[in-house]
Amino acid sequence: MKVTSYSFAASAVAFSATVLALPALFRRIDQSRFTACFGTSIARGQWPADCAKDFEVDVGIIQTLSVVDLIIDFFQGDTNSLSLSSTKLSGNLLEVPVPGWTWKATEAAQHATIVDNGIAIATFDTPPSAVDIIDNTYSSVVKPSTLTVLPGQNEAFGVFMAALISKSEHTFVLRGNFDVIIPTDAPFPVPKSVRITNIGFKSNITLKGCNSFPKIDYLEQVSLTLDSATGVFTLTSLINVENLSQLDLTLGDVTFQTADKNGLVVGDTVIKGMRLKIGSNKLTAISTSSNKELYDALTTVGATVTLSGTDHSSPNPFVAGGVKSVKAQVVVPKLKPAA
């Protein structure tokens, strides 16, 4: 026999006993409230307001969460607001010891807080999106949402972004609440679906980071000009940045210090419109320097340079905070001298 949503009230005692028996990692809801809330909602087709308050704790329905990717655009809104989305958010749901039990949902929205190093740093609310549940695994997309940095947490959010960009992987906590619509599938006259709000969750999320972009390839010399009066030369190049992370980042124009093989800072390189999709990214880099030794090396044998981020790499403080720890080497082949 397949147990559908309308029979939830009858099996809620067994389910809630399972939930409450889990390790007390998070706060739990009272068993009698759990049963009463779901029984009332199925019967009336409405989620009682007091139940929404009770369920804001993590009741263990969502065991773990993961994302395929995290898409962040730093230039959608004011300085403290970014755009965030994901092509897939997945969650492992609690296995209920009731024969034939299957979780059912058609739509969900998320109200979430990002916690890094124990500090709540940003929040986002997602628009409702369709839900698939297969073998106790929940999945949906995260539609473009506004990610808001919490007051007083600009520096902490910069540290968070620096970890995602400079490290090979980073783990943080996602906590909050889901609102879901579940079908009742009842053979008697009740609403066809019910909206359950404030289902609490808390989960670690581990993402592959950019690892300071260890693979940047020089593709092509676009132009090279030299001001004979000042000795300043400007090199425009095409480069490829291989992004092996789970991050899709729109960073805008980003300025890096350029250092020679001895570590001496010899100029700046601006990567224009730095949009880093997952995989290969062909970008334009404009390097400016007045260092004669570097110019001579580039136009005779080529040179290896190091691009380093700084606190002033971007007018957006979160981008600057994210890239300031980047140190990436680029091998530049012999170039055609300036005409």
Stockholm file with secondary structure:
# STOCKHOLM 1.0

chainA/1-339         MKVTSYSFAASAVAFSATVLALPALFRRIDQSRFTACFGTSIARGQWPADCAKDFEVDVGIIQTLSVVDLIIDFFQGDTNSLSLSSTKLSGNLLEVPVPGWTWKATEAAQHATIVDNGIAIATFDTPPSAVDIIDNTYSSVVKPSTLTVLPGQNEAFGVFMAALISKSEHTFVLRGNFDVIIPTDAPFPVPKSVRITNIGFKSNITLKGCNSFPKIDYLEQVSLTLDSATGVFTLTSLINVENLSQLDLTLGDVTFQTADKNGLVVGDTVIKGMRLKIGSNKLTAISTSSNKELYDALTTVGATVTLSGTDHSSPNPFVAGGVKSVKAQVVVPKLKPAA
#=GR chainA/1-339 SS CCBCGGGHHHHHHHHHHHHHHSCSSSCCCCHHHHHHHHHHHHHHSSCCHHHHHHTTSBCSSEEEEEESCEEEETTSSSTTEEEEEEEEEEEEECCCCSTTBCCCCSEEEEEEEEEETTEEEEEEECCCEECEEETTEEEEEEEEEEEEECTTCHHHHHHHHHHHHHSSEEEEEEEEEEEEEEECCCSSSSCSEEEEEEEEEEEEEEEECCTTCCCEEEEEEEEEEECTTTCCEEEEEEEEEEECSSEEEECCSEEEEEECTTSCEEEEEEETTCEECSEEEEEEEEEEECCHHHHHHHTTTCEEEEEECCTTSCSSHHHHHHHTTCEEEEEECCCCCCC
#=GC SS_cons         CCBCGGGHHHHHHHHHHHHHHSCSSSCCCCHHHHHHHHHHHHHHSSCCHHHHHHTTSBCSSEEEEEESCEEEETTSSSTTEEEEEEEEEEEEECCCCSTTBCCCCSEEEEEEEEEETTEEEEEEECCCEECEEETTEEEEEEEEEEEEECTTCHHHHHHHHHHHHHSSEEEEEEEEEEEEEEECCCSSSSCSEEEEEEEEEEEEEEEECCTTCCCEEEEEEEEEEECTTTCCEEEEEEEEEEECSSEEEECCSEEEEEECTTSCEEEEEEETTCEECSEEEEEEEEEEECCHHHHHHHTTTCEEEEEECCTTSCSSHHHHHHHTTCEEEEEECCCCCCC
//
